[in-house]
Amino acid sequence: MKRFVLLLLLVSTLSSFLWPQRTLPALEHFDYPLGAITFVGGPDWGKIAGADDYMVVAGNLTYPGYQMPATGNQIGVTASATEDVKLTFTSQSGSGSKVYASFLLNVSNVTGLTTSGTVFADLGTGNAFPSQGARVYIRRNISGTSFNLSVGRSNILTSPPTLYSGDLSFNTTHLIVVCYEFIAGADNDMVYLWINPDLSGTEPPALLNGVVGVAAFPDNPIVDGVLLRQAVGTPNAYIDALRISTSWLQSPLPVELSSFSASTIGSTVKLSWRTETEVNNYGFDVERSEKQEARSGVWEKIGFVNGNGNSNSPKDYSFEDKTVTAGKHSYRLKQIDNDGQFEYSKTIEVDFGAPKKFELSQNYPNPFNPTTTIRFNLPETGNVKLILYNILGQEIRILVNEYKESGVYTINLDASELNSGMYIYKLESGSFVQTRKMTLVK
């Protein structure tokens, strides 16, 4: 028994030299050129055995609520082909630890499937298939009109497990999630299977589970790879959108935006949002559009907020729009991954009404060099003058002198041609007059 465990450890150690290890959580959407996965995928995917290549083919699989960049390709499983491949990640172990793998599966037809079934995917370890881990087992039902899946024990080839009783349709994309759990003690680790799970909350009960370890196949010392197999008994199918992680929220769910709201504070719109989990989150572009422009797809980037990369705990974010004018505005977030892929949040609308009183705000930043922004509120329509003076009261520049509707306005001042020092700016509109000071420091 000890020799068997040591052999597994040795094989897994050698695999780290053969292929690079992905850091968890990991994302694979097969963003490679078309061709053999072990070639176009570079060293990430290693061939274990077989004469026929797994092929990267054009197209993507999608599933509601399962976010994945709308780029890359998918891989095709060929019933008549034979090959085993492995994607290696940083090894996981230790009592209480879990490893999840989720992916999208679309089985084309009954071709290749048998009623006895076989293993076609494995969350386990080693460079031989089948490895020891959470084995996904597939077969067709007796009528041949649908298929079934299961997750298996270590000796699945000699003792097939009980299959999930629900029939799964051909030519339909299904979300598959498997998990390996390390449990203290000998021969009692667990494996779990979910098919099309609810993605709206926390981890739901598994459809199937089973004990991994038996006398001939003890518990895994580690889990370090996802293995895929095309051989006798496997179907014509497509696999896409693979995620591997150590928590439920990071595996079927990537950057999960749980809230996005806006509030007005004086002359500022404050946007607030929260993520429950994050995977490879570079950050958020904040975009704004006038109501009519939003309908036409015209958006302006007004800021950027850094993300937290990888996180399985809630993170709160905020952004203040200090350049908003009166009227109705739409806001959205462009969430960007570290690899440049992105997706948009829902759109929220803010009705930023006309101000209730005249006001000339302090410029920001202040002191400044060489540019700053001046904001003023007009509760009434009328002629407006905004003039810049030096400290002696001499007129330096007319910033505004025109008729304006009521609203909130911002003026950008470029003082690159002025000398360092203190300046005065004055707003006049009807009987309203207000002055403020600013400091230019070069």
C-alpha positions in Angstrom: 0.0 0.0 0.0 2.8 2.5 0.9 4.6 1.6 -2.3 1.5 2.5 -4.3 1.1 5.9 -2.5 4.8 6.7 -3.0 4.5 5.8 -6.7 1.6 8.2 -7.1 3.6 11.0 -5.5 6.6 10.3 -7.7 4.5 10.3 -10.9 2.8 13.5 -9.9 6.2 15.1 -9.0 7.6 14.1 -12.4 4.5 15.6 -14.1 5.4 19.0 -12.7 8.6 18.9 -14.8 6.8 17.7 -17.9 4.1 20.5 -17.9 3.7 23.8 -16.2 1.2 24.0 -13.3 -1.7 26.4 -13.4 -2.3 28.4 -10.3 -5.8 28.1 -8.8 -8.3 29.3 -9.5 -7.6 28.6 -13.1 -9.6 29.3 -16.3 -9.4 27.5 -19.6 -11.5 28.6 -22.5 -9.3 27.0 -25.2 -8.0 30.3 -26.6 -5.7 28.6 -29.0 -5.4 28.2 -32.8 -7.3 25.3 -34.3 -5.5 22.0 -34.2 -4.3 19.3 -31.8 -4.6 20.6 -28.2 -1.2 19.2 -27.2 0.4 21.2 -29.9 -1.5 24.5 -30.2 -2.1 24.6 -26.5 1.7 24.5 -26.0 3.0 22.8 -22.9 -0.2 23.5 -20.9 -1.9 20.3 -22.1 0.2 17.2 -22.1 -0.6 13.9 -23.9 -0.7 10.9 -21.7 -1.6 8.1 -24.1 -3.3 7.4 -27.4 -2.7 7.7 -31.1 -5.4 10.3 -32.1 -5.2 13.9 -31.0 -7.8 15.9 -29.1 -8.6 18.8 -31.5 -9.3 22.4 -30.8 -12.3 23.3 -33.0 -14.1 26.6 -33.7 -17.0 27.7 -31.6 -18.1 28.2 -28.0 -20.5 26.6 -25.6 -22.6 28.8 -23.3 -24.7 28.2 -20.3 -27.1 30.7 -18.5 -25.3 32.3 -15.5 -22.0 30.6 -16.2 -19.7 33.4 -17.1 -16.9 32.8 -19.6 -15.1 35.1 -22.1 -16.8 35.0 -25.4 -13.6 34.2 -27.2 -11.4 31.2 -27.7 -12.7 27.9 -29.0 -13.7 24.5 -27.7 -12.3 20.9 -28.0 -14.0 18.1 -29.8 -14.3 14.6 -28.4 -14.3 12.0 -31.2 -15.9 8.6 -30.4 -13.6 6.7 -32.8 -10.4 8.4 -31.5 -8.1 7.4 -28.7 -6.1 9.9 -26.6 -5.8 10.9 -23.0 -4.6 14.5 -22.1 -4.0 16.3 -18.9 -4.1 19.9 -17.7 -1.9 20.2 -14.6 -2.4 22.7 -11.7 -0.8 23.4 -8.3 -1.3 20.2 -6.3 -3.9 20.3 -3.5 -4.1 18.1 -0.4 -4.9 18.1 3.3 -7.9 17.2 5.4 -10.9 19.5 4.7 -9.5 20.7 1.4 -11.7 20.5 -1.8 -10.9 20.8 -5.4 -13.7 21.6 -7.9 -13.7 21.4 -11.7 -16.6 22.7 -13.8 -17.0 22.6 -17.6 -19.6 22.7 -20.3 -20.5 19.5 -22.2 -22.5 19.0 -25.3 -22.9 15.4 -26.6 -23.8 15.4 -30.3 -25.5 12.0 -30.6 -25.5 8.4 -29.4 -22.5 7.5 -31.5 -19.8 5.9 -29.5 -21.8 5.6 -26.3 -22.5 2.1 -24.9 -25.0 1.1 -22.2 -22.1 -0.2 -20.1 -20.3 3.2 -20.3 -16.8 4.4 -19.6 -14.8 7.2 -18.0 -14.2 10.3 -20.1 -13.0 12.9 -17.5 -11.1 12.7 -14.2 -10.2 15.2 -11.5 -7.2 13.4 -10.0 -3.5 12.9 -10.2 -0.8 11.0 -12.1 0.1 10.6 -15.7 -1.9 7.5 -16.5 -5.6 7.2 -17.3 -7.7 6.5 -15.4 -6.0 8.3 -12.6 -7.2 8.1 -9.0 -9.8 10.8 -8.3 -13.3 12.0 -9.1 -14.0 10.1 -12.4 -16.9 11.2 -14.6 -18.6 8.2 -16.1 -20.8 8.4 -19.2 -23.2 6.0 -20.9 -26.3 6.0 -23.1 -29.6 4.9 -21.7 -31.2 1.7 -23.0 -33.5 3.4 -25.5 -30.6 5.4 -27.0 -32.5 8.7 -26.9 -30.4 10.3 -24.1 -27.4 9.7 -21.9 -26.4 9.6 -18.2 -23.5 10.7 -16.1 -22.0 9.6 -12.8 -19.0 10.3 -10.6 -17.1 7.2 -9.6 -14.9 5.5 -7.1 -11.3 4.6 -7.7 -12.2 1.1 -9.0 -14.8 2.4 -11.4 -13.6 0.3 -14.3 -14.4 -2.9 -12.4 -17.3 -1.7 -10.3 -19.3 1.1 -12.2 -21.2 3.4 -9.8 -24.8 4.1 -9.6 -25.7 6.5 -12.4 -27.6 9.8 -12.1 -31.2 8.8 -12.8 -32.1 11.8 -14.8 -31.8 11.6 -18.6 -29.6 14.2 -20.3 -30.5 15.4 -23.8 -28.2 15.3 -26.9 -27.3 18.5 -28.6 -27.9 20.5 -25.4 -25.1 22.2 -23.4 -24.9 20.9 -19.8 -22.9 22.4 -16.9 -20.9 19.6 -15.1 -19.3 20.2 -11.8 -17.2 17.6 -10.0 -15.4 17.8 -6.6 -12.8 15.8 -4.7 -12.8 16.3 -0.9 -9.9 15.2 1.3 -11.2 13.8 4.6 -9.1 12.8 7.6 -8.5 9.1 8.0 -7.8 6.2 5.6 -9.8 5.3 2.5 -12.7 7.8 3.1 -12.2 10.7 0.8 -15.3 11.8 -1.1 -16.2 12.7 -4.6 -19.3 14.7 -5.7 -21.2 15.4 -8.9 -23.5 18.3 -10.0 -25.3 18.5 -13.3 -26.9 21.8 -14.3 -26.7 23.1 -10.7 -28.4 26.3 -9.4 -25.9 29.1 -9.8 -27.9 31.7 -7.8 -26.4 31.1 -4.4 -24.2 28.9 -2.3 -23.2 25.3 -3.0 -26.4 23.2 -3.5 -26.6 19.5 -2.5 -24.7 17.2 -4.8 -26.7 14.9 -7.1 -24.3 12.0 -6.4 -21.5 11.4 -4.0 -19.3 8.4 -3.1 -16.3 7.3 -1.1 -13.1 7.2 -3.1 -10.8 5.0 -1.2 -11.0 1.2 -1.2 -8.4 -1.4 -0.3 -7.0 -1.7 -3.8 -7.2 2.1 -4.5 -6.5 4.2 -1.4 -7.3 7.9 -0.9 -5.4 10.3 -3.1 -2.3 11.9 -1.5 -2.9 14.9 -3.8 -5.0 16.2 -6.7 -3.1 18.1 -9.4 -4.9 17.7 -12.7 -7.9 17.5 -15.0 -7.7 14.5 -17.4 -9.8 14.1 -20.5 -10.2 10.9 -22.4 -11.6 9.9 -25.8 -11.7 6.1 -26.3 -14.1 3.2 -26.8 -17.3 4.2 -25.1 -16.8 7.9 -25.1 -19.2 10.0 -27.3 -19.0 12.5 -30.1 -19.1 15.7 -28.0 -17.7 19.2 -27.3 -16.1 20.4 -24.1 -15.6 24.1 -23.2 -15.3 26.7 -20.4 -13.2 24.7 -17.9 -12.8 26.2 -14.4 -10.7 24.7 -11.6 -10.7 26.0 -8.0 -10.8 25.2 -4.3 -14.3 26.6 -3.7 -17.7 26.4 -5.2 -18.0 30.1 -5.7 -14.8 30.2 -7.7 -15.5 27.2 -9.9 -18.9 27.5 -11.5 -19.0 31.2 -10.6 -16.2 33.7 -11.7 -16.4 37.4 -10.9 -19.9 37.5 -9.3 -21.3 41.0 -9.2 -24.0 40.9 -6.5 -25.1 44.5 -6.4 -24.6 47.7 -8.4 -26.3 51.0 -7.3 -26.1 54.8 -7.6 -26.9 57.7 -5.3 -26.6 61.4 -5.6 -24.6 63.4 -3.0 -24.8 67.1 -3.6 -23.4 67.6 -7.1 -21.8 64.1 -7.3 -23.2 60.7 -8.3 -21.7 57.9 -6.2 -21.7 54.4 -7.7 -21.4 51.4 -5.4 -21.0 47.7 -6.2 -20.0 44.5 -4.6 -18.6 41.2 -5.8 -19.1 37.9 -3.9 -16.2 36.2 -5.7 -13.5 37.1 -8.1 -11.3 35.1 -10.5 -8.5 36.9 -12.4 -10.2 40.3 -11.9 -8.0 43.1 -13.3 -10.6 45.8 -12.6 -13.6 47.8 -13.7 -13.9 50.6 -16.3 -16.7 52.9 -15.2 -18.8 54.1 -18.2 -21.4 56.8 -18.5 -23.9 57.7 -21.2 -26.7 60.1 -21.8 -30.0 58.4 -21.8 -30.5 58.8 -25.6 -26.9 58.0 -26.4 -27.1 54.8 -24.3 -29.8 53.5 -26.6 -27.5 54.1 -29.5 -24.6 52.3 -27.8 -22.5 55.5 -27.2 -20.6 55.2 -23.9 -17.8 57.2 -22.3 -15.2 55.8 -20.0 -15.0 58.2 -16.9 -12.8 56.2 -14.6 -11.2 52.9 -13.6 -11.2 51.0 -10.3 -8.7 48.2 -9.6 -10.0 44.7 -8.9 -8.8 42.2 -6.3 -7.6 39.5 -8.6 -8.7 36.3 -7.0 -11.0 36.3 -4.0 -13.7 34.1 -2.4 -14.9 36.8 0.0 -17.2 39.8 -0.7 -15.4 43.0 -1.9 -17.0 46.4 -1.9 -16.2 49.1 -4.5 -17.2 52.7 -5.2 -16.6 55.5 -7.6 -17.7 59.2 -7.6 -18.7 60.9 -10.8 -17.8 64.6 -10.2 -18.3 65.7 -13.8 -22.0 64.9 -14.1 -24.4 67.5 -15.5 -28.2 67.8 -15.0 -30.3 65.3 -16.8 -30.7 61.6 -17.0 -27.6 59.5 -17.3 -26.9 55.7 -17.6 -24.0 53.9 -15.9 -22.4 50.5 -16.4 -19.3 48.6 -15.4 -16.9 46.9 -17.8 -15.3 44.1 -15.8 -11.9 43.2 -17.2 -10.0 40.0 -16.6 -6.2 39.8 -16.3 -6.1 38.3 -19.8 -8.0 41.2 -21.3 -11.3 39.5 -21.6 -14.3 41.6 -20.4 -18.0 41.7 -19.8 -20.5 44.4 -19.0 -22.7 44.8 -15.9 -26.4 45.7 -16.0 -27.1 49.4 -16.7 -28.5 51.7 -14.1 -30.1 55.1 -14.7 -29.7 58.2 -12.6 -32.0 61.3 -12.9 -29.7 64.1 -11.9 -32.1 67.0 -11.6 -31.4 70.7 -11.8 -29.7 72.2 -8.7 -31.8 74.2 -6.2 -29.3 77.0 -5.6 -26.5 78.9 -7.2 -23.1 77.6 -6.2 -19.5 78.0 -7.3 -17.5 75.0 -6.0 -13.9 74.9 -5.0 -11.7 73.8 -7.9 -10.2 70.3 -7.7 -7.5 69.5 -7.4 -6.2 72.5 -5.4 -3.3 73.2 -5.4 -2.9 72.0 -9.0 -0.3 71.8 -11.8 -1.2 72.6 -14.5 -4.8 71.6 -14.9 -7.8 71.8 -12.6 -11.6 71.6 -12.8 -14.2 74.2 -11.8 -17.8 73.3 -11.2 -20.8 75.6 -10.8 -24.6 75.1 -10.3 -27.2 77.1 -12.1 -30.8 76.7 -10.8 -32.0 79.2 -13.4 -31.4 79.8 -17.1 -29.4 82.9 -17.9 -26.2 84.5 -19.0 -23.1 83.2 -17.2 -19.7 84.7 -16.8 -16.7 82.9 -15.2 -13.6 84.9 -15.1 -10.0 84.2 -13.9 -8.1 87.1 -12.1 -4.6 87.3 -10.6 -4.2 88.2 -6.9 -4.1 91.9 -7.9 -7.5 91.7 -9.4 -6.4 91.9 -13.0 -8.4 89.9 -15.5 -6.4 87.0 -16.8 -8.8 84.9 -18.8 -12.6 84.7 -19.6 -13.5 81.0 -19.0 -17.2 81.3 -19.7 -19.4 84.1 -21.2 -22.6 82.7 -22.7 -26.2 81.9 -22.1 -26.7 78.5 -20.3 -29.6 76.4 -19.3 -30.1 75.5 -15.6 -27.9 72.6 -14.5 -24.5 71.5 -13.2 -21.4 72.5 -15.2 -17.7 71.7 -15.1 -14.9 73.7 -16.8 -11.4 72.4 -17.2 -8.7 75.0 -16.8 -5.3 74.5 -18.3 -2.8 76.9 -16.6 0.3 75.7 -18.3 1.0 79.2 -19.6 0.6 80.9 -16.2 3.1 81.4 -13.4 2.9 79.8 -10.0 0.8 81.7 -7.5 -2.6 82.4 -6.2 -5.5 83.2 -8.5 -9.1 84.2 -8.1 -12.1 83.0 -10.2 -15.5 84.7 -10.1 -18.9 83.5 -11.2 -21.7 85.9 -12.2 -25.2 85.0 -13.3 -28.1 87.5 -12.8 -27.7 89.0 -9.3 -25.6 86.0 -8.1 -21.8 86.7 -7.7 -19.3 84.4 -5.9 -15.5 84.2 -5.9 -13.0 81.6 -4.8 -9.2 81.3 -4.7 -7.0 78.7 -6.3 -3.3 77.9 -6.1 -1.1 77.0 -9.0 2.2 75.2 -8.0 4.8 74.4 -10.6 
